[in-house]
Amino acid sequence: MSNLNALVVGVSNYYIPDVVDLPFCMNDVTLMEEALIKGLKVQKQNITTCGKYGDAKTEDFKRALSKVTTIDKNDTLIFYFSGHGATIDGQHYLVFSDGIISTQEIIEHFKEIQAKSKVILLDCCFSGNFSIDETSSFNIEKTVEEFQGEGYAVLSSSNSDQVSYGHPEKPVSVFTSFLCDAFQDKHIVKQGKVSLYDIQRLVSLYLEVWNKRNPDKMQHPVFKANMGGTIFFDVKEYQPYYSTNIYAEYDNYIIYKVEPVHTGLAKRYSFKVILKEPLSLEEIGKISLKIKDQAKNIEVYNNEIAEKRWINKLPNIIWVYFGRDEIDIIKNNYICHTTWVDEKQDKKWWYKVNGKETFILNGVHYNIHPYYEQLRSLNIENTVSKEHLVFKSKDILSRMITLAEKVIKIYNDYKNGEITEEELFEEMDAYIPELDK
């Protein structure tokens, strides 16, 4: 089982000539601790703090750093820094109470820590002045779950030329205030998880609004990652909704499955049926009418909202799709389908006919699928062994994910202001032949 660990550093007191104190940074530490605990559900004992009372010397930081370097290889590590940042001879440094440490060296150190996922959050001036390695490549021998979140990401409060500010209405930093709000935002929680991707997007949105309101104190965050996909943080207990499976076998047909396709205005079902023997259209129509009557007692939904909306109510629309075997169902290839609607629906719309593929026979509306036989032959001819399919799927998946990581990096470079829109399109052009394969 993986754990979430954090190293939180704030530097308020400085003993370096001409370096002013930053009283709000110790408040940043307290706010960040609370946000990590309440928002990302980090256990308090898994948070190592440096500078809670103002002082954070280089040796204090190194000792704190040594505590978190021994975490498990499946864990996630978050490093947060609030304090002065400085650029000297083109290199960025984090400024501690009594000295400086190269930001790039810290990033390189965190990169080598065995934790699966590392996140570096920098709230200091000129903090966008850093670099990362090239993007991750997906190893075909790994699962997507193993690849997901593996690596490191850096989110800075400003670009390489900008100052980072304290909040004018709160005793904390602007960036930290927005970051902590994002950690605790319930609207970006999906299925009990919140992603690093959504967190950084929300922080960027907050700062975009801030910049419009404060043009003299603009901060453009920089996000760079050498990571498979993103990190998902478990923040809320999630109970998945399990849809009912319907399977019923009769003398000459099988109801293979029933798909709920409800909308806010209509209760709708799509039945997928396998014919066990060749049947005429009249016989298919009789099956369709029988299924329509059976549907009155069926309750199948995709989620709780739909269930609460439609439970114990009669269906408004029913489609029945007929295939010859499981291959047809899997490939979504059918001989025909029938449509039934109740009196509340516009029957002129639903029962349109052209006399060829669509028509009404014995009160049943049919839609014949004219390319069924050709598609069936194609599906059968191109059916391969499970082993071959797995191998080819892994190969395609590997190339797709690796390419996606490269494209995402280019887009992030554009968002970070490191390349122009013209350069974005030029770099994307190089990948178009690969995308077209």
LINSUL-V282512 format. One record per run of one state. SS is the DSSP state (a for helix, b for strand, c for the rest). FROM is the first residue (numbers start at 1). TO is the last residue. If there is no record, write none. Layout:
SS/FROM/TO  SS/FROM/TO
This chain:
c/1/3  b/4/10  c/11/23  a/24/38  c/39/43  a/44/46  b/47/50  c/51/57  a/58/68  c/69/75  b/76/82  c/83/83  b/84/88  c/89/90  b/91/95  c/96/99  b/100/102  a/103/112  c/113/116  b/117/123  c/124/143  a/144/147  c/148/150  b/151/156  c/157/165  b/166/166  c/167/172  b/173/173  a/174/183  c/184/185  a/186/188  c/189/189  b/190/190  c/191/192  b/193/195  a/196/213  c/214/221  b/222/227  c/228/231  b/232/234  c/235/247  b/248/249  c/250/252  b/253/260  c/261/267  b/268/275  c/276/280  a/281/297  c/298/303  a/304/310  c/311/316  b/317/323  c/324/325  a/326/331  c/332/335  b/336/341  c/342/346  a/347/350  c/351/357  b/358/361  c/362/363  b/364/368  c/369/371  a/372/381  c/382/385  a/386/415  c/416/420  a/421/436  c/437/437
